[in-house]
Amino acid sequence: MKLQVYDRALFTLLAALLATLLMATVSVASFAQERKLVITGASTAAPLVAEIAKRFETQNRGVRIDVQTGGSSRGVADARAGISDIGMVSRALSGEEQDLKSHLIANDGMSVIVHKTNPVQALTREQIIDIYTGKITNWKDVGGKDGKITVVNKAEGRSTLELFLAFFKLSNRDIKAQVVIGDNPQGVKTVSGNPGAIGYVSIGAAEFEAQNGASIKLLPLGGIAATTENVRNGTFPLSRPINIVTKGVPQGLQKQFVDFATSQAVTDLVKEQYFVPPAR
């Protein structure tokens, strides 16, 4: 009889311990889940967001942030479906996307550039279109010296190409380019090495390179100088916001990251990625 009572007491104790262990396991799993963020979307924003994520992880021990590309459309779809905690969108949200909440982390502007020695001081929208579609092939036809124009275009998949085509209402099939390049430094190098070249790159990158001796000149657009300041104040026409988006008001770790990514604590990272920090 005493043995049965003892066995019953032992069973009760073991059951209680097992229940406590299960609750602890669930708590640890929930904690671990709360300490991870998945961010997907625009490849334009991804390098900046990845750097912000690294700094956030350093300052918040135990946090892991997974940044994946796939385009702005993926950023919207994943955030909306809850597949990701945060989406990256390298444009303003459309009317059909207003169910999401956008958070501005940077501004991006793009400048048409020519060689520093090129006497042309400005080009109209129509002249730029005609140059890139092959209707104008000599600089003398737009007020420059007699010489062939070397059209430099961006490779497929580059966000600056998408921005250029959208602004000038062109398709990539319309472009008659002699040179196709990838990133901004390559674009600056190509134009600075060819007095007859014309290209387009991020304003931040072009401004930095020009100030540091690159033989390029940033052309105004619509009478507005191509400067990071004019991107910041919203007057330069060829620009766009770089956003992260959430499904509703961010909460918990998600909110902590959004607050950090939209603060002055990452201004240096924004500049290092050749974007323009928003006014805070």
Salt bridges, closest charged atoms under 4 A:
GLU51 OE2 - LYS54 NZ 3.37
ASP78 OD2 - ARG74 NE 2.79
GLU97 OE1 - ARG91 NH1 2.94
ASP99 OD1 - ARG80 NH2 2.87
ASP108 OD2 - ARG240 NH2 3.28
GLU229 OE1 - ARG232 NH1 2.84
ASP259 OD2 - LYS255 NZ 2.73
ASP268 OD1 - ARG55 NH1 2.89
